[in-house]
């Protein structure tokens, strides 16, 4: 059963390595190039016209890798994995419409704010509602109406508040990744690290699932997660697909993921956290996305309250560019920050399990 994870990662990597350059040629032929804001760092002007909407490559590769790994291993798809993939595709579609309007209609802001929000809300509500269905033989649904950190805790918040909470997570992470996607390879590389963490978490939860009562090494700390191994397969497919895409997306980028990719990645991160019962842990595992989002909140809040800016430019990565750091230096150092966040998050995850011994 575990070979599904290896198959998914390898297939995803292979598909984006060979598929992304084909997508680059197609997008370049149609003239679907990136729009660059005039108020950004001057060095970014050279990126104008670089093909965008590259998220199509790893969205397709991830879905294909997941289902092909199932065919090869002879294992059926599970509800949790399919729901998380559906969330990724739905958010990617919203991002695609945004990118398409920016490029084809030459409207720099893409979808109107209300239309973009409506699309995200529809996809998010559909995922949240469906994730409370499809109970297995033990009564476990893909998501839980309890809040979670490394496992569920506290009182049940009920289905209505759960939908609101799930929407908040999906919107926060999708927009967080979107804000991070400002430098070549930054959001892609950071996402690879988080998907690697969720591959590990899924495998660990599968081995220590409450359903495996006779083989548990720590019966007091088992995990009530519906399909942990399937979530690991999805995370592995995402890790491989994003790693292959990074080959073409790293500096100097031959293609950008666009909103198609950033909204999809943020959505699927939230979906993995919700279905693996690690909702609050995601704020640590995806710490770079949180940090960059907070830089924008602080900048906007400070300017509205005092008329002064805290950073030279927000999001945070552009502040350091304007301080004289090269793009590659910013990206690599931010990857290191993201790596530290993943290490801390996984450390807390393991500590929570060990503390129950």
N, C-alpha and C positions, 0 to 999 in steps of 0.2 A: 504493500500500500504506500509506503514512504517513497517509492521510486517516482510517484506522480510529481513530487516536488522537484526532483532533478529534471525530469522530462519537461515540465512547464518552464523552468528557468532557462534551460538550454534552447528550447524551441523559440521562446520569446526573444532571446538574445540573437539567435540566427535570423529570425524574420525581420527584426529591425535593422540588423547590420546590412542585409541585402535589400530590404524593402525601402529603407529611408532614402538612399540615393535615387531610386526610381521615382519616389514621390517628389524629391527635389527637382528632378528634370521636368516632371509634369507641372508642378506649381510654377517653375520658372518660365515654361513655355506659355502658360496662361497669364503670366505677369502678376501672379499673386504674391507681391512683395510686401515686406513690413513697412508700416508707416512709422516714422520717427518724429517724436515731439521736438519742436524747436527750442523748448525751454530746458531740455535735458543736457547732460554733459556733451561738450563739443565732439569728443571722440566717437560718440554714437552716430554721428551723421554718416559715417562710412557704412553703417549697417543698413541704411535705407535701401529698400529693394530686395533684401535677403528674403527668400521664400519663407512663409509662415504657415500656420495651420499644421505644423509638423506633428501635433498631438494625434493626428489621424493614424500615423505610423504605429505608435506604441499602443493606442487603443485597440486597433485591429490585431496587432501582434499578441497582446495580452489575452483577448477573447479567444483567438485561434489557439494559442499555447495552452490555455486552460482546457478547452474541449479536446484538443489532440492528445493531451496527456491522459485524459480520461479514456479515450479510445485505445491508446497504446497499453495502458495499465489494466484495462477491462473493468474499471470502476465507474459507477454512474455519477453524474453531476449531483451535487447536493444543493438544497434550497439556499443556504447561507451564501455559498460561493456565487450562485447565479444572481441572487439579489444584489450583492456587492458589485458584481460586474454590470448589472443593469443600472445601478446608480452611477457608475463611471461613464457608461455610454450616454445616459440621459444628460448628465452635466456636460459631457463633451459635446453633445448636440447643441446645447445652449451656447457654449463657447464658440462652436463652429458658425452658428448664425451671427454671433457678434463679430467674429473675424471676417466673415463673408461680406457683411455690410460695410465694415471698415475698408476693405480692399476693393470690392466691386462697385459699391455705391459711393466710394470716396468720402465717407462720413467718418471723420477721425475718431469719434467716440463710440462708433459701432451701434449696437442696440440701444434704444432709449432705456434709461435707468429703470423705469417701471416695467417695461417689457422683459428686460433681462432678469429683474427680480422675480417677475411672475413665472418665468421659465424655471428658475431655480426652485421656487416654492412648489411648483407642480411636481417636479422630479423628487424633491425632498419629501414632500407629504406622501407621495406614492410609495417611496422606499420605507418610510417610517411606519405606515399603516401595514404594508405587506410583511414587514419584518416581525410583526407581532402575530402573524399567522403561521401556518404550517408546523404545528407542534409535532414532535417525534413521539416514539412510544413511551418516552419518559416524561412527556409533557413540556419539553423544552422547545421554545421558539427561537428563531435566529437572534432576536433582540430581547431585552428584558426591560420591564418598566421600573426597575430599580436603577439608581445611579451606580456607577462603578469606578473603581480606581485600578486595582490589579485583579479584583473580582467584584461581584455585586456587593453593595452594602446599603444599610439604611432601609427606610420604609419605601414601599412601592409608591411611586408618584402618580400612577394611573395612566391610561392610554393617551388622554388629551395632553397632559403636561409632558409626557414622553415625546409626543410628536413635536411639540414646541422645542424641547431640548434637542431632539435629533436635528431639527431644522437649524437651530443655532449652531450646532457643531458643523453641519454640512456647509452652511454659508460662511462660517468663520474660517474653516480650513480651505475651502475653495478660493475665497478671496485672499487668504494668507499666502497660498502658493502663487496666486496671480500676481500679488505684490512682489513676491520674491523673484519672479521670472523677469528680471530686468537686466541680467548680465549673462553672457554666454555660459551655459552649462550649470549655472548656480542652482536653479530649482530642480533640474534633472538629477544632478549629483546628490543633492540633499535628499531627494525623494528615494533614491536608490538605497541610502543608508537606513531610512525609516522602513522601507519595505523589507530590507534584510532583517531588521528587528522583528517585524511582524511574522516573517517566515519562522524565526526561532520561537516566538511566542506561540504560534499555532502548533508547532511540533511538540513543544513542552506541554501545552494544554491537552493535546491528544494523548500523550503518554501518561499524564496525570488526570485524565478525565474521570469524573465521578462514575461514569458508566463502566470503567474498568476496575471495579471494586476489589477484585482478587489480586490484581497486579500492581496496585498503587504502592509507591515507596513511601508516601506520606499521606495516609488516609485522611488526616485532619485538614489537608489543604488541597483537596481535589477541586477541579474546575467544572462548573455547570455551564458548558458552552455547547451549543447544538452540534456544530460541524467544525471543530477546530482544525482538523487536517485539511479540510477543503479550503479554509481561510488561508492556511499555509501555502496551498497550491496557488491560490490567487496571488498572494504576496510574492511568491517566487516567480510567477509569470510576469508580474509587474517589475520586479527587480531586474530580471533578465532583459525585458523589453526596454526599460529605461536605460539600462547599461549600454545596450546596442545603439539606442538613439543618441546617447551621450557621445559616442564616437564621432557623430556628425554635428552635434550641437555644441561641443566644447570649442573654446576660442582658437581661431576665428570661426564662428559658427557658420555652417553651410545652410542651416535651417533653424527656425525658431518654432517652439511648440505652440505659441499663440494662446489665446484664451481657450481654444479647443483642448489643448493639453493641460493647461494650468487648472481650469475648472474641473476637468476630469480627475486629475491627480488629487486635488483637494477633497473632492467628493468621495473618492475611493478610500482615502486615508480615514475620513470620518466613518465610512461604512465599516472598515476593518475594525476600528476602535469600538464601535457600537456592538458589532456582532461577536467580538472577542471579549466583551465586558471589560475593556480597558479605556473607557471614555476619558477620564481625567488624566490618565497616564499619557494620553496622546499629546497633552500640552507640554509634557517633558520630552517625549520621544521626538516630537516635531517642534522642538524649542526654537529653532531658527525661524520658522514661519511665524511663531508667536512673537518673537523679538522684532522681526521686521514689521509685522502688523502694528505692534505697539508703538513703533517709531512714527508711524503715520498718525496714529491716534494722538500721540503726544504733540506732534508738530501742528496738527490741525487745532487741537484744543488750546495749545499755547498761543497760537496766532489769533484765534477768536477771542480769547480772554485778555491777552496783553498786547496784541499787535506785534509780538516778537516771535521769531523762529528759534527753536532749540537746535535744530540741525541745519546745515547749509542747504540740504535738500533731502526730502523724504521720497521713497523709502530709504532705509538706513544705508544700503549699499552705495547709493549715489552720494551720500554725505562723505564717505571715505574716498570715493573717486575724486570729488571736488577738493579734498584735502591733499591730493597728489598721489594716492595709491593707484597702481596700475590695475586694470580690470582683472587680470589673472591673479594678482596678489589678493585682491578682495575676495575673489571666488574661492581660492584655496584656503584662505584663513576662515572664511565663513563655513566651508566644508568641515574644517577642523572643529569649529564651534558646534556644528550639527553632529559630528561624530561624538563629541563629549556629551551632548544631550542624549544620544542613543545609549551610550555606555551607562550614564546615570539612570536612565529610564529602565534599562534591562537589569541594572543592579538592584533597583527598587522592586522590580518584578520578582526577581529571585529571592530577595530578602523577605518579601511578603510570604512567599511559599515556605522558606526555611523557618520563619518565625512561628509557624503553626506546628512545628515538630514538638 
